[in-house]
Structures are given as C-alpha cells and as structure tokens.
Amino acid sequence: AGRELMATAGWLLASTSRIRIGSGIASVYARDASTARMGAHTLSELSGGRFDLTLGVSIRWLVEQRGQVWEKPLAKAASYLDTYHATVVDDPPPPAAPTPLYFAAHGPRIIDAVKDRVDGIMTINVPPEHTADVRAAIGPDKRLIMVKTVLPITDPDAARARAREVINVYLRARQYWTLWPKYGYEEATDNVDGGSDRLVDMLVAWGDTERIASQIQDYYNAGASDVVLRIPDDPAESIRWPLLEELAPTS
C-alpha cells in the first residue's frame, strides 16, 4: 500500500552513482520467484551491481487481504528459493557479481531452512538478544541485517504515543507472538492498549541522539552486520535527514 518496490529502487539507482540500494523485505507473494530474479538481475545489471534484494514470507492477514492464499512459511520459502535459484536470465548478460540475496527470518526453523541458500538474514522488531541468537545460528560469515524503528522524540508520553501508531500493524502478526515470549514479552500482558510501555520501548528506539545511538549499538554488540534505520515521517515535519545527520558521526 505504497510505492512499488522494484520501480522505486530503479528510480533511486538511476538517480545515483555510488550508493547501494536495498529492497528491505520484498514479499514473496507480491511477485513470483522468476520475476523477482529477473527484476534483481535487471537492477544489478543497469546499476553496476549496486542492488541488494531481501525476500520475506510476509504476514498472513496482509497476504489474505491481497486475495491470495497463505501458505506455510517453511514450504513457501523453500519452493520460492528453489525457483529463484533455478531461474536463468539469458539476456541481457549477468552483472559482474550476482545480486546479494537476503531473507527475512526470525524463528529458528526458517532461519535453519534458508541460511545456506542466501547471503544473509534480515530481522525486524526483535531485541538484541534475538540478534545474538541469530548470529550464533548462522555463523560468523553470513551478513545479519537488523531493521530498527527510531523516533527522535524525547518526551516519553509523546514518543510512545507515536510509536504505538507505527507498530500497531505488527501487533496483529501471529509470528511475533510466537517469538517474543522467549525474550520475556507475553501477549496477555504486553499486547494491551496498543502495546505495553516495555514492548514499545523494545520495538522502537526513541529519545535524543545519544539514547538512540546507544540502542543501535546494542545490536552491533550482539552481532549485527548492519542496522537499517526505519524512520517514520513526523506528521508535521520531515525528521529523517536531521536524525541521520546527527547519528552519522556515531556509527
């Protein structure tokens, strides 16, 4: 329900010359595996190898909202990757190096199923302890990318109110409520009033630059290769660039 991923990435790559552009989490239900492979190939070829693709099995209610049939995540991921890797793009010629491929995975079973078939794992909405567990599962050589929602709002009440607007969609995802209890967050006590304060504080890094930078560093300390900042727009004024400029010297 927004900008289409491949088209936006193509525009960004065409408008730049050095920066790498990654897809974030591209739903495997949004395009079939052959189309995804051809799209990644095309963007890599035309940009000189500056595109990265991350795939994910999405959320059940989002898939059904599209009028599609939800499939078991392990089976869906396996069949999709089979087709993706089997797709041969004959023309134009391949880029100098294959497009880096990542998979969004959180539970141990799906991580184990995909880790040897991709270049790395991407996670979102998890505490640093989960990052440490994933690093242990995939070993030292695979890339581990963590997506963190951040809000440069220092007032606790205002920050949590805005954070609840941002995370609301994830509270409806069953896969998180099978994952979060391992790290001390229970649906009965934390999925209330838009999320308990402690759940909100885990999902969203808010506060001044020093506080946010410290929380980002926790993921690097736990084994993340990269932390991608998900910065929602402020309703009144764009906050993305000022925050990035403030955080850049700390990274």
Salt bridges, closest charged atoms under 4 A:
GLU4 OE2 - ARG31 NH2 2.52
ASP52 OD1 - ARG20 NH2 2.40
GLU64 OE2 - ARG60 NE 2.94
GLU71 OE2 - LYS76 NZ 3.40
ASP82 OD1 - ARG117 NH2 2.38
ASP112 OD1 - LYS115 NZ 3.52
ASP133 OD2 - LYS182 NZ 3.41
GLU165 OE1 - ARG162 NH1 2.94
GLU187 OE2 - ARG174 NH1 2.88
ASP190 OD1 - ARG198 NE 3.01
ASP197 OD2 - ARG160 NH1 3.70
ASP197 OD1 - ARG164 NH2 2.65
ASP201 OD2 - ARG160 NH2 2.73
ASP226 OD2 - ARG143 NH2 2.31
ASP233 OD2 - ARG240 NH1 3.32
